[in-house]
């Protein structure tokens, strides 16, 4: 148990507070920039912004989740940490599961907070904002799981970061369709399906990611 | 210290399409040490990774009793963290142990980020991590690389203490390593 806490604390310190990409700050700034630029691009048409703004927030959240991909798994493989963990009987699955949690904590809640100013910039009404927030709560854990899985799969490959981004996007489509779709229908079914897609990704991530790390060992 | 032993029977190692060595057998009991010698690329590091359980053996059995500590060219310390905190992470995983940083000459470097350390300093930092693990079996891959004369003597003394305490050490190095009762195994004799 104390090992679990030690792993989580290290991951959070790396992903949330520092790191080459500026910790959790960069994805949030990226996310807010998209919300700020969108009205400039389509013009100050309030009804149009309110109608499409929710979808823009979803796309921005998905892309922001991709930003830290290259530092999720690869540095630890390169530095030999995964080997040292394996020698201590700490399985790759456990490390990946903890990393999914840390990755989600480092971008999920910050993006949900940043959604408040973003919604103001796009002129979203209260109902849409509520649906976006609940949708992000249901969908971002899945995006985190997907990000860590793909990061483990592409670790060590040349151009792995770019490839990782390309791999995440198609696999994130179900979460995006159900999450953004719930805005149009206003139904709980969309949110439930977002959560379901998220759960599937969460269930697969530790095993797929752990197997990928082991397979990458020479 | 817990029981330590290594028994290798008829081991073969393959990397890619190439068979590196075959028919390798040796045994080590508590307190014994073995130096693996051989030219570059003959499979010294691969042998250590097989012993560590990090790579599969192509043929044969490598049976290792006791916890395994591996020291290779990667220190496994966060480059961005000050050395003291990077080592503290491993202490959280390995449990409290005698502080070896002073003996390894790292006391003045604890506030320095790991990425600013020199090759030899990183090697000494990795040794501190290895000591803290209190593993029964030491697998040392080129432990003397980048170390100055006094540090070499220190590493040899640490390995001697480890073996005297009932541990087992396997050292892959092409440099001479001085240890009482050190056996030498030339991988070239088993090259396929």
Interface residues (C-beta under 8 A of the other chain):
Chain A: X2 X3 X6 X10 X14 X18 X19 X75 X78 X79 X80 X81 X83 X84 X86 X87 X88 X90 X217 X218
Chain B: X15 X52 X53 X54 X55 X67 X68 X69 X70 X72 X74 X75 X76 X77 X78 X79 X80 X89 X90 X92 X93 X94 X129 X133 X135
